């Protein structure tokens, strides 16, 4: 039986949520059916060594900047043609656009969409926007979303009618094992937590100043009732400076800690009592999914102040600062409520388990 030649096309080999998802998925796809490989358009990174340990072949183009944007499509086209690629799978806006344009005529492209290309500003971004417009005219490509809330927007953007939903994949068992391996006492010492202090962990991409502003204002309100609260913020983004200054203005320097990119979040999750997903992405971020897998209550940020406090996300959702403070205090002060929300979150996390997601992708590849 011939194996299908499957290529995952990535922006780079840097460690991030996409890298974790790719490595997790590649570890579960049946090698008897697929010959999986990875193509990196940009620079090398830590993901490369992980893939080598999995005996996954990696092809590096090492393109960057405006010149890389010009060369990416023809170079990738030559590579894919020479390797006789049959299936392409992309996860990011830039690599998705390039792969869609470079794919051989008889290859099938599965473009998993969680975010759109940035607004054209720099020369490189303007080139990307131009390539994206050209890619929109290519037919016969499958667009897949990670969250049902994104389907309508994706249909309009890509002008497609059939958009399957496949969530991101997480090895839930491995997550629990990895986090529980961290000793709670050592985690508290590492994070500088004193006796009696309680932790909230927040994930953000720092896009949309209003969202993080309300998180910090709400945390300041909650802290007046529970002075021992501490907020650990994981994430990087273009508007990170504003929240850092706001934390100083609210005199929260001793209780709000910015931990940077969430590549190693086991320590914070080990001490967290509540996790907040405050990103601009349409679905749950990977850190929030891992928290749900651990049985932690997760607050999902929504901008609509009239949205219900619980619903199909199986988790409390949040709105303005006062409401965020109210939801945090309710969970912190009510053990029964915290347990109920955590149970709903744990049930919701099952759809993200890599075994389920890998089966779904295998079905789509064959469809």
Legacy VTK file of the C-alpha trace (Angstrom):
# vtk DataFile Version 3.0
C-alpha trace
ASCII
DATASET POLYDATA
POINTS 367 float
0.000 0.000 0.000
1.435 3.379 -1.066
1.604 6.058 1.591
0.277 9.549 0.814
2.981 12.204 0.785
1.785 14.724 3.367
3.595 18.062 3.867
3.007 20.445 6.776
3.983 23.945 5.587
4.950 26.309 8.438
6.106 29.912 8.739
9.162 28.802 10.711
10.470 26.194 13.141
10.099 28.467 16.170
8.422 27.154 19.310
4.833 28.407 19.630
1.286 27.067 19.804
1.363 26.010 16.153
4.636 24.138 16.715
3.106 22.261 19.646
0.046 21.393 17.606
2.074 20.174 14.628
4.358 18.007 16.766
1.383 16.572 18.646
-0.552 15.769 15.475
2.451 14.267 13.679
2.957 11.939 16.610
-0.496 10.396 16.114
-0.978 10.229 12.328
-0.679 6.623 11.122
2.692 6.183 9.381
1.230 3.203 7.537
-0.991 5.627 5.593
1.103 8.806 5.399
4.658 9.882 4.664
4.655 13.091 6.765
7.195 15.854 6.270
7.557 19.498 7.317
8.496 22.485 5.169
9.638 25.633 6.978
9.534 28.875 5.001
11.364 30.899 7.640
14.194 30.475 10.134
15.141 27.358 12.034
14.132 26.897 15.664
13.589 24.466 18.511
10.785 22.633 16.702
13.386 21.222 14.310
15.072 19.131 16.995
11.707 17.820 18.212
10.838 16.714 14.690
14.222 15.044 14.194
13.606 13.020 17.361
10.339 11.888 15.759
12.220 10.945 12.544
10.239 13.545 10.585
12.042 14.951 7.542
12.282 18.763 7.585
12.861 20.905 4.482
14.063 24.449 5.267
13.787 27.329 2.808
14.998 29.892 5.403
13.317 32.887 3.763
12.605 36.136 5.580
11.707 39.765 4.957
10.322 41.284 1.777
12.776 39.342 -0.402
11.573 36.130 1.196
7.987 37.073 0.450
8.854 37.417 -3.244
10.822 34.148 -3.418
8.594 31.973 -1.236
6.038 30.847 -3.822
8.411 29.828 -6.671
10.861 28.108 -4.306
8.127 26.180 -2.533
6.545 25.260 -5.887
9.825 23.756 -7.124
10.339 21.853 -3.877
6.830 20.396 -3.793
6.952 19.433 -7.452
10.291 17.673 -7.019
9.038 15.761 -3.975
5.722 14.914 -5.635
3.609 16.338 -2.806
0.055 15.001 -2.640
-1.354 16.590 0.524
-0.487 19.983 2.031
-1.570 21.065 5.497
-1.039 24.657 6.690
-1.793 26.404 9.974
-0.700 30.041 9.659
-1.784 32.974 7.438
1.557 33.479 5.674
2.405 29.833 5.020
-1.232 29.152 4.149
-1.214 31.771 1.402
2.132 30.615 0.009
1.179 26.930 0.062
-2.130 27.638 -1.651
-0.325 29.393 -4.510
2.611 26.963 -4.725
0.689 23.680 -4.555
1.009 21.401 -7.605
-2.212 21.177 -9.656
-2.980 17.640 -8.464
-2.137 18.279 -4.785
-4.796 18.877 -2.170
-4.444 21.765 0.291
-5.995 21.848 3.763
-5.740 25.326 5.179
-6.538 25.423 8.913
-7.598 28.966 9.792
-7.457 30.449 13.261
-6.307 33.941 12.260
-6.153 36.117 9.165
-3.173 37.887 7.564
-2.344 41.239 9.201
-3.493 44.503 7.702
-1.058 45.622 5.001
1.382 48.141 6.515
5.002 47.240 5.855
6.304 46.240 2.441
6.369 42.609 3.528
2.756 42.790 4.726
1.642 44.493 1.525
3.259 41.683 -0.474
1.496 39.166 1.740
-1.850 40.910 1.196
-1.267 40.873 -2.580
-0.441 37.159 -2.520
-3.523 36.510 -0.391
-5.725 38.192 -2.994
-4.171 36.021 -5.706
-4.639 32.902 -3.585
-8.336 33.656 -3.274
-8.762 32.885 -6.986
-7.359 29.359 -6.677
-10.091 26.722 -6.620
-10.080 23.211 -5.202
-8.639 24.083 -1.772
-10.189 23.063 1.553
-10.493 25.661 4.294
-10.932 24.292 7.818
-11.580 26.281 10.995
-10.664 25.479 14.564
-13.773 27.010 16.116
-17.378 27.163 14.832
-17.583 30.877 15.664
-15.106 31.556 12.843
-17.045 29.748 10.091
-19.129 32.694 8.856
-16.148 35.039 8.698
-14.011 32.432 6.923
-16.753 31.693 4.394
-16.915 35.386 3.517
-13.151 35.906 3.454
-12.291 32.867 1.309
-15.575 32.780 -0.631
-16.251 29.131 0.188
-19.445 27.392 1.244
-18.190 24.199 2.897
-16.004 24.839 5.947
-15.408 21.845 8.248
-14.609 22.437 11.921
-11.585 20.628 13.392
-10.327 21.932 16.758
-6.670 22.262 17.644
-5.135 19.102 19.042
-3.670 18.604 22.495
-2.385 15.416 24.099
-4.533 15.763 27.213
-2.927 12.856 29.065
0.574 14.182 28.429
-0.469 17.650 29.607
-1.748 16.294 32.915
1.383 14.212 33.387
3.705 17.126 32.563
1.997 19.626 34.870
1.485 17.259 37.787
5.173 16.367 37.591
5.866 19.885 38.902
5.712 20.022 42.690
3.190 22.579 43.923
5.481 23.885 46.663
8.398 24.304 44.248
6.131 26.076 41.748
5.033 28.554 44.414
8.630 29.252 45.373
9.629 29.680 41.729
6.829 32.214 41.186
7.552 34.062 44.422
4.210 33.267 46.050
3.952 33.742 49.803
1.810 31.712 52.180
-1.904 32.409 51.667
-1.557 33.940 48.197
-3.806 32.576 45.435
-3.081 32.561 41.707
-4.989 33.461 38.551
-3.305 32.703 35.215
-4.257 34.749 32.152
-3.414 34.031 28.499
-3.395 36.953 26.057
-2.090 37.884 22.615
-2.239 41.597 23.565
-4.417 42.566 20.628
-7.191 44.927 21.622
-6.232 47.292 24.423
-9.740 47.364 25.888
-9.766 43.659 26.732
-6.596 43.594 28.811
-7.451 46.965 30.331
-10.682 45.524 31.708
-8.908 42.397 32.930
-6.498 44.530 34.965
-9.233 46.846 36.249
-11.374 43.860 37.212
-8.446 42.177 38.919
-7.767 45.361 40.916
-11.417 45.369 42.070
-11.315 41.683 43.042
-8.075 42.224 44.923
-9.697 44.757 47.242
-11.766 41.873 48.651
-9.065 39.204 48.317
-5.715 40.971 48.857
-3.790 37.707 48.410
-4.691 37.361 44.725
-1.889 37.332 42.181
-2.277 37.503 38.392
0.262 35.750 36.140
-0.028 36.821 32.489
1.328 34.587 29.715
1.694 35.944 26.187
3.333 38.349 23.790
1.787 40.867 21.443
1.932 44.293 19.777
0.036 46.079 22.583
1.890 44.570 25.534
3.323 47.875 26.708
-0.048 49.410 27.582
-1.056 46.758 30.149
2.377 46.914 31.763
2.011 50.676 32.281
-1.580 50.260 33.448
-0.517 47.714 36.071
1.869 50.333 37.450
-0.829 53.045 37.407
-3.163 50.714 39.346
-0.345 49.983 41.825
-0.419 46.273 40.971
3.319 45.794 40.456
3.510 43.384 43.392
0.562 41.244 42.276
0.608 41.240 38.431
3.488 39.299 36.845
4.107 39.218 33.082
5.621 35.815 32.252
6.162 36.285 28.520
5.488 33.742 25.774
3.573 30.682 27.049
6.026 28.037 25.872
6.582 26.529 29.334
3.478 27.193 31.373
3.462 24.114 33.622
4.700 26.039 36.656
1.939 28.650 36.524
-0.802 26.097 35.800
0.362 24.036 38.766
-0.577 26.810 41.196
-3.542 28.331 39.319
-7.021 28.235 40.801
-8.609 30.072 37.851
-7.433 30.513 34.253
-8.510 33.380 31.995
-8.484 33.208 28.186
-8.314 36.886 27.171
-6.968 36.573 23.621
-8.502 37.939 20.438
-8.543 34.505 18.762
-12.007 33.066 17.951
-11.440 29.789 19.817
-9.762 28.733 23.027
-6.011 29.233 23.161
-3.862 26.174 23.783
-3.060 27.226 27.343
-6.760 27.410 28.186
-7.360 23.958 26.692
-4.527 22.547 28.779
-6.022 24.177 31.869
-9.399 22.592 31.116
-7.690 19.227 30.720
-6.297 19.678 34.228
-9.781 20.268 35.618
-9.302 23.979 36.233
-12.174 26.488 35.850
-11.513 28.687 32.812
-13.035 32.116 32.212
-13.588 32.907 28.542
-13.460 36.601 27.759
-16.294 37.966 25.598
-16.666 41.597 24.610
-20.475 41.559 24.731
-21.530 42.721 28.237
-24.955 41.130 27.724
-23.564 37.656 27.041
-24.624 34.916 29.475
-22.270 33.838 32.245
-22.359 30.228 31.093
-23.283 28.485 27.883
-22.004 26.288 25.113
-18.371 26.940 26.067
-19.028 25.006 29.298
-17.299 27.805 31.147
-18.032 31.147 32.733
-17.603 34.028 30.309
-16.664 37.579 31.195
-17.440 41.114 30.141
-16.594 44.551 31.617
-14.243 45.061 34.557
-16.936 44.957 37.240
-18.379 41.751 35.883
-14.971 40.165 35.571
-14.299 40.971 39.225
-17.674 39.517 40.196
-17.027 36.276 38.305
-13.536 35.913 39.789
-14.779 36.477 43.343
-17.671 34.047 42.855
-15.288 31.299 41.787
-12.712 32.070 44.441
-15.242 32.184 47.275
-17.494 29.269 46.257
-15.799 25.861 46.177
-18.932 24.159 44.828
-19.261 26.612 41.915
-15.555 26.274 41.126
-15.919 22.491 41.025
-18.987 22.667 38.750
-17.279 24.977 36.254
-14.110 22.870 36.334
-16.121 19.734 35.542
-17.780 21.428 32.570
-14.397 22.605 31.349
-12.883 19.111 31.673
-15.760 17.687 29.613
-15.337 20.396 26.944
-11.600 19.644 26.668
-12.227 16.116 25.374
-12.954 17.347 21.839
-9.358 18.633 21.622
-7.691 15.317 22.463
-5.162 14.417 19.784
-6.590 10.928 19.196
-9.981 12.406 18.244
-8.493 15.230 16.162
-6.042 12.949 14.302
-8.917 10.667 13.289
-10.845 13.681 12.022
-7.913 14.883 9.907
-7.388 11.401 8.518
-11.029 11.383 7.410
-10.667 14.785 5.743
-7.467 13.798 3.939
-9.328 10.832 2.457
-12.518 12.741 1.591
LINES 1 368
367 0 1 2 3 4 5 6 7 8 9 10 11 12 13 14 15 16 17 18 19 20 21 22 23 24 25 26 27 28 29 30 31 32 33 34 35 36 37 38 39 40 41 42 43 44 45 46 47 48 49 50 51 52 53 54 55 56 57 58 59 60 61 62 63 64 65 66 67 68 69 70 71 72 73 74 75 76 77 78 79 80 81 82 83 84 85 86 87 88 89 90 91 92 93 94 95 96 97 98 99 100 101 102 103 104 105 106 107 108 109 110 111 112 113 114 115 116 117 118 119 120 121 122 123 124 125 126 127 128 129 130 131 132 133 134 135 136 137 138 139 140 141 142 143 144 145 146 147 148 149 150 151 152 153 154 155 156 157 158 159 160 161 162 163 164 165 166 167 168 169 170 171 172 173 174 175 176 177 178 179 180 181 182 183 184 185 186 187 188 189 190 191 192 193 194 195 196 197 198 199 200 201 202 203 204 205 206 207 208 209 210 211 212 213 214 215 216 217 218 219 220 221 222 223 224 225 226 227 228 229 230 231 232 233 234 235 236 237 238 239 240 241 242 243 244 245 246 247 248 249 250 251 252 253 254 255 256 257 258 259 260 261 262 263 264 265 266 267 268 269 270 271 272 273 274 275 276 277 278 279 280 281 282 283 284 285 286 287 288 289 290 291 292 293 294 295 296 297 298 299 300 301 302 303 304 305 306 307 308 309 310 311 312 313 314 315 316 317 318 319 320 321 322 323 324 325 326 327 328 329 330 331 332 333 334 335 336 337 338 339 340 341 342 343 344 345 346 347 348 349 350 351 352 353 354 355 356 357 358 359 360 361 362 363 364 365 366
